Amino acid sequence: MRTLLFVLSFCICKFSHAQATWIQTGIRDTVLGLSGDGTHIWIATEHDGIKSFNPSTGETSTYDSTNSEIETTDFRSIECAFGKIYAGSYTDGLYVFDGSNWTNFDTSNSDIPGNIIRDIVVEPTDSSIWLATNKGLARYFQSNTWIVYDSITDQIQATHINCLHRSADGTLWIGTRYNGITKFVAGAADNYNFLNSGINDNWTRAITEDAFGTLYVSNNAGINTYKIALDDWLFVYTLYTAPLTSVLVNGMAFDSDDTFWIISHEGTVRADSANNWTQFYTQQSDISHNTADALYIDASNRVYVGTYGGLCYYDAPDPPRISDTIIMQVYPNPATQTLHVITMQSYAYPPTFRIFDVQGREVTQFTTSYVVDGSCTYQLDLTHLVSGMYLLQASTSSQHQTWPFFKTR
């Protein structure tokens, strides 16, 4: 069961810079939101209004002030549901497209609390949608009526909301700009922040969930994981504990193969179910830009990434080879006094080994390691560590690999 890519799986993590194929769609503007209706990919751009892309034909269409009721070019979010397109703008509130016309709802003509809409999530139980605005949480119904939730009456942490996620059981997760994350279910709110939980930063950037009930919450310091059933914050992904391209993660999603996709300010990462981690940069792949802000996976499992250089989608290469790894085995696990590390090959210059706790803090670095009889086995002294779960990171000049282990007395 793979609920965490590092901590609970006890598998190797293989890391590489792959030259996979990214297919360009011809859309070059900054893409800040993505969704799909089964035929078209719908795109929220920063400077060029709303666009649609037909993957079958490669055709694109643009909706702006020259050919529709839209009066702004700057959009931050988009969602397809109930036969309509919902587009959240940066200045003009919400636009709803019924296939013929765009209807606008802003603070001047509706009860929407703010005109900046950074995220949109569907509520399937009553065909409503949730909106993350700069002035609070809002809910829009097909009857053009609204419910607005605030930090006082509804105990939501803050009014400036960055992102939303709805779990299958109906729980709404609300990521705020300055005050952490709120769990909102049946009108009751539980708030998690830097001071009262295991999260390491209060500026929430994105939220997603895997198939095993683990929530992934990114902020300005990495990715936090939360086991929903246990009400327990488990682990923090940082540059030291995972092959992230940046701690500023703007989006996350799992595809139907249980591959974890991570987009950030400085590259995109793909981590498959076998813990093969691949980083994508413009320097070594065809991805449109290193800064990505939108992520969408369609029904055929095609992954679309919206970047500052436009929209592209991923064409999968052959998986990384096992020979590309550093560590073959770590034993005993749990360990008491000594940890033995067997590498895939001998090295003229031994790997550097670092140990991190589950909060991402480096507790030990082994610049030299004891090699057993000139073999591929290294012995690491653990006598100074307290009991608990740790991550061992092995690094060479071109590779990094992480392996979890327990230390006991």
N, C-alpha and C positions, 0 to 999 in steps of 0.2 A: 504494500500500500504506500503510495507516494504522496504524502500530504505536504511534505516540505522537500524542496529540491536537495538540500544539504543535510538537514538535521535528522530527519526521521527515516530516510531511505537507506542510509549506510551503504551508498554506492559511490563509485568514483565520479568525480566531476572533471570532464575533459574539456579543455579550453583551446580555441584556435581562432585565428583571423582567416575566415573563409572568403573565397572569391566566388560567391554564389551569384546567380543571375537575377537582377532586378529589372523588371520590364517597365519602361516609362509609358505613361498614358497620354502624354502631350500636354497635360495641365501643368503649368509652370509657376502659378501663383502660390503664395504661402497658404497651406491647407491647415485649418484649425479644427475641423470637424468632419466625420465620415459616418455614413449609414447606407443601407441598401433596402430596396423594395422587392428584390427577387429578379428584377430585370436591369435596373440601373443602380449605379453607385452614386449617391448624392453627397455633394461636397460643399462644405462651408469654407469660403476663402476670406482672407483678410482684406483684399483690395479689389476683388473682381466679382463680388456678389455670390450667388448660389449657382453651382454647376451640377450637371448630371453627366455620367459617363456610362456608355453601354459597352460592357466587356466583349460582347459577341461581335460587334461591328467596329468598335473603336471610336464611335461618334460621340461628340460632346455637345452639350447645350448650355447656354448661360442665361440666367435670369437676373436682370438688374433694372435700373430706372429707365432704360431705353426701350424695354419690351415688356414690362410688367408693372405691377403696383409697388414693387420694392423700391424704397427710397434711400437705401444705404448700401454701401459696398462691403462693409466690415461685419462678418459673421463669425461666431465662436463655437457654435454647436449645431447639430442637426440630428433628427430622428425620423424614421419612417414607421408609421403605425396607423392602423384603422383606415387604410386607404388614403392617407394624407401625409404630407411632408411638414414637419415642424422645424423651423429654423430660428435659432437664438442669435440675436445680433448684439453688437457692442454698444449701440446707441439708441436703437429703436424698438427694443423689446422683442416680442415674438411675432413671427410671420407664419401663417398656416396656408398651405397650398392644397387645394382640393382637386387638382388636375387641370383646372381652368384659370382660377384666380388666386391671388395672394391676399390674405386678410391680415391686417396688422393689429396687434394689441400692445399698447404701451401704457405708461402711467397717466396719460391724458385722456384715454378713452376706455380704460378697464381698471380692474382692481389689482393688476400685476404690481408688485411692490417696487420693482426696480427695472431699469431698461437694459442692464447688462445681464445676459443669460449665458453662463459658461457651460452648462450641462443640461441635458434633457433625458429623462428616464420614463419608460412606459409603465403604467399601472394597469395590468390586464384584467383585473377584477371588475372594473367599471369603465373601461375605455377612457381613462383620464391620463394625464401626463404630469410628471413632477418636473419642476423647473428650479435650477440653482441660479439665483439672482444675486446681485450685489446688495440687495436690501432684504434678504430673507428667502425662505422656502415657499414656493407657490405651487398650487395644484390647479390645473386647467381641465374643465369638463367640456364634453362635446356640445353641451347646451350654452356654451360661452359664459359659464359661471366659474367663479374662482373661490378657492380657500387659501388664505395666507397664514403661515405659521411664523411665530416670532420667538425671540430668545426669552421673553418674559413669560408669556402665557403658556407656551409649549416647551419651555426649558431647553431649547436648542442652543448649543454653545455660542453661536454668533450669527449675525445677519449676513455677513459677506461669505457666500458659499462658492466653493471652487468646483466641486464634483459630487456625483451621486452614484449609488449602486443599490439595486434591489435584489435581495436574496429570494430564492424560490419560495420560502415560507412567508414572504410578504414584508420582511424586515427591510426598512430603508436605512441605508448608511449614508451619512451626510458629512462630507469633508469640507471643513471651513478654512478660511484664509489665515486666521491667526490663532484659533482656539481648539485645534485638534479635530476629533471625529465624534459624531453623535450617532448612536444606535436608536432608531425611531420606529417603534412598533405599537400598534393599537393606541396611538395617541400618547404613549409614554416614552420619555427620552432618558437614555443613559449616556453620559458624556465621558470621553476618554481624552486626556491631554498629557502633556509632558510631566506634570506633577503627580497625577493619580494613577498612572498606568505604565506599561512598558514601552510606549512610543517614545521616540527620541527627538521629535520635532513637532511643533504645532501647526505648521503650514502644510495642509494636506493637498497633494497634487492629483492623485488618481487612486481608484479603488477597484479591485476585482476579486473574484472568488474562484477556487478550483472545485473539482468534482467531489472532493472529500471534506468539504466544510471548513476550509482554511481561507481566511480573508487576507488579502494582500493590500497594504496601505502604503503608498509612497508619499514622501514629504521632501523637505529640503535637505535631509540628511540620509536618504536611502529608502529602503523598503522594510516596513514592519509586517510581521505575520501574526495573525490572531486566530486561535482555534475556537470557533464559535460555540461548539457544544460544551467546551470546558471553561468558557469565559476567561481565556488565558492568552496573554501576549507572549509569544514563544521566541521569536528570533528576529534579528535585524540584519538585513543585507546592506553592506557598505562596499566601498572599493577594496577593503581589506579582507572581507569574508566571501566575496563573490566576484566573478568577472564582469561586473557592471562597466559600462562605458562612462557613466556619470552618476552621481547620487541624485541629480535632478531628473527624476523619472516622471515623464509626462503622461504615460499611458501604459497599461498592462492588459493582457488577455491570454486565455488558453484556447487553443484550437481543438478540433475534434480528435486529434491524435495525442492530446494532453501535452502538447508543446507550449511552453511558456514564452510569450513574446513581450519584450520590454523596449519601449521607445524613450529616448531621453534627449537632453540638450546636446549631447556629444556622441551620438551613435545609437544603433539599434542592436539588440541582443536577442538571440534565439536559443532557448534551452530545452532540448527534447526530453522525452521520458526516460532516456538512458543517461541523462545528465551530461550530454554533449553540449557545451556552451560555445556559441559562435558569435563573434562580434562583427558588425558591418559598419564600415566607414566609406566615405567617398574615395579615399586613397586606395582602397583595395577591393572595391565592389562597385556595382552600377547603381547603388542607391542614390536617390535624388539629392539628398543633403544630409549632413550629420545631425542637424537639429530637427527632430520630429515631434509633432504635437497631436497627431490623430492616428488612430489605429482601428481597423475594422476587419473582421473575418467573416466571409460570406458563407452561404449554405454549402458550397462546394469545397470549403476549407481553404480558399484562397485568401492570403493575407495582404491587405492594403495598408500602406503607410503614407500618411500625409506629412510632408516635410516643408521646410522653408524654401525648398527648391521645386516643389510640386508634388504630384501624386505618382506613386509607383506600386507595383505588386511583386510578390516573391515567387520565383521559380525554383523549386527545391533542387539542390545538388545531391550527389551521393553523400551518405553520412560520413563523419570523420572516422578515421581508422583507429583501432585500439593502440596501434604503435605510436600514435601521436600523444600518448599519455606519459606521465612521469611515474606515478605510484601504481604498483600492481597489488600490494597488500599492506595492511596495517594490522599488527597484532601485539599483545592480546587486546581485545576490545570488549569489555572495559579493561583498562590498564591500571596498575598500582604504582610501581616505582619507575619502570622503564617501558618505553614504547618502541617497538621494532617497525621499521619502514622498509619495505622491499620495493625497489624501483624497477622499471621495465628494462633498464640497461645500466651499465656502469658509466660514470661521468668523469672526465679529466678534472673538471671543477665541480665538486659536489653541489647539489641543489641547496638553496637556502631554505630552511624550515622556520616557519613562524607559527605560533599558537595564539588563537583568539578566543575570548569568551563569547557567550551567545549574544552579548550586547555589541559585539564588533570591536571590543577593545583588545589591542595587542598586549599579551601578558608575557610572552617569551619570544626571543629570536635566537636561533641557533646558527651562528655564522660559520661554525665548524661542527661537524658531527662525527661520531665514532663509527668507522666502517669496520664491519666484521670480516676479518680475513680477506680483505681486498675484494669482497663480493659486492652485490647490489643491495646489501642490507645495512641500514643505519640504525643506531641506537640513540634514542633521545631520553634524557634524564627528566623525569616528571616529579621528582621528590618535593619540589618547592610549590607545586600546584595543590590547591584545595580540591576536594571532591566536587564533581560536576561535569557538565557537558562542555566540550571544547571543539574547535575547528583547527585542524592542521593544514597549513598552506605550504605547498612545495613550489619553489620558483627556480627556473633557469633563466637564461638570457632571453628565451623566446616563448616560454610556456609558464602557465600557472595552473595549479590543481589544488582542490580543497577536499578534505576528507574529515568527517565527523568522528569523534571518539569520546568515550567516558573515562574519567579518572576517579578511582575509588581508593579508599585507604587500605 
